[in-house]
Amino acid sequence: AVGAQVLVKRRHSENAPLVIFDVGKIDGQGERIVRLHWDAQYQLVVYNEEGIAYEHFYNDPEEPIYSFNLQMEPRGTISGTVENPDSSPAENVEVCISPTSGPLANTDNFFSARTNGEGEWAIPVPANGTYEATCPDEEGTTPVTNLLADTSDVTLVRGR
């Protein structure tokens, strides 16, 4: 997947905020070297217009070399907005997409992004399965369920 975008997502603990790093693109040899220094849960996501590949893993600083041979699979995009209770856009809010059926159900894999200044978000996901969208750091936000991989106009409201 030469030219595919590479994201590294890190979470130190279940209640810690998600940190997302855009680490560039796959090079002409089909590789991307990323050095991970933290003792944490990671997810590596590689995507382009046609496909997505992902790996969820724990990084052990004592053995910091991992090599992944990821295979691209068909993808879709789930997108929408996050609103504050007064209907204004919610900026810089984490949105998490979790698989609820299909090959990724009952795994630790998730897909996420942060909202922009207009409260908008778009998350590439594997094409197979159904998903749930939520704002994990926003107490009281009701998840939206039964989403397919090409669902748009999903609205999440903080605190409701």
N, C-alpha and C positions, 0 to 999 in steps of 0.2 A: 504494500500500500504506500508506494512512494508518494510523498507530498501530503499524506494524511495528517490531521491535527492530533497532537498528543496532550492529554491532560493528566495530571497526577493530583489525586485528591487524598488528603490526610486528615485523620481524626485521632487524637491522642487517647480519648476515652469516649464512652457512650454519650456522656453529657457535654463533651467539649465541642466547640464550634468546628465546622468543617472548613478546611483551608484548601482552596483550589489553585493549582499552579498550571498555567499554560506554558508548557516547556518546548514549544515549537512544533516542527513537522518532521516526519520520517524522511531521512536523507536518500540520496540516489542509490545507495546500496541496500535500501530497505531497513535501515537501522536508526535507532535514536538512543543515545546513551544518556541516562539520568542517574545521578548519584543521590542516594537517600541516606540521610544521616540520623533520622529520628527513630526512636523506638515507638512505633505507632502502627495503626491499621491504615492501609493504603488501598486505593483503587486506581488502576491504570486504565484509561479509556483512550482508544484510538478510533478516529472516525473521519470519513469523507462523505461526499454526496451520496455514494452508493451503499456504504456499509459501516459497520461498527465492530470493534473487538474490545474486550475488557478482561481484566484479571483483578481479583480481590485477594489481598495477601497481607500478612503481618511482616514488617521489616524488623529483623534482628540485627542490631548494629554490630554484633560480634561476627556475623556472617553477612556482610553487606552486598554481596554480589548475587544478583538474580538475573537470569536470562529467560525471556519469554518469547515463545514463537506463537504469536497471536494470529488467528485466522479470522478474516473479516466475514461477517454475515450480513444479510439484508437488514436495513434499519428504517425507522420512521422517526418522526419528531412529535413530541407532545409539547404544546405551548399554551400560554395564557397570561394571566395577570394576577397580582396579589394586591388587594385593596385594604386600606385601613377601615375600621368600623364606620367612619364618616364618608366612605366611598372614594377618598383620595388615594392616589397611587402609593404603594408601600415600596420604598427604595431599599436596596441592599438586603433583602430578605432571602434566606436560603429556602429553596424549593427542592424537595426530595421526591423522586419517583421510585417506587418499590414495586417489583413484580408480584402479582397476586395469582397468576396462573401461567402455564407454559413452562419451558425448560428452566427458567430462573426462579420459579416460585420456591419458597422455603430455603433460599440461599442468602448469603450475606451481601449479594450484589445489590447495588442501588445506583441511581443516576441522579445528578443534581446540578444545580446552577444557582446563581444569585440574581435577583431582579435588578433591572436597570433603573434609571431615574424616573421612568414612566410606570414602574411596577411590572414590567413585562419580563417574561422568561421563555426560553425554548430549550428543550433537552432532547438530544438524540438518544434513542433507545432501540434495542433489538426489535425487529418486526413481529416476532412471534410472542404471543402472550397478551395478558391484560395487566394493567398497572393501577396503582393508587398514588395520588399526588397529595402532599401535605407540606406544611411548614414546620419542621421538627423543633425549631427554637421558639415558636410562637404558641404559647399555651392557649388552649381553647380553640385553635383553628380546626375546623371540621374537614377531614380528608374528603377528596373527591375520588370515587372508586369506579371500577369497570371501564377504565380508559384503554382505548386501542392505540397502537403505535403512531397513528397519524391523526390524533385528536388535537383540535385547536380550540381556542376560546374558552379554556378552563379558567374559572374564576375561584380563587381562594380568598377568604376574608379573614384577616387577623382577628383572633379572639372570638370568632363565631364558627 
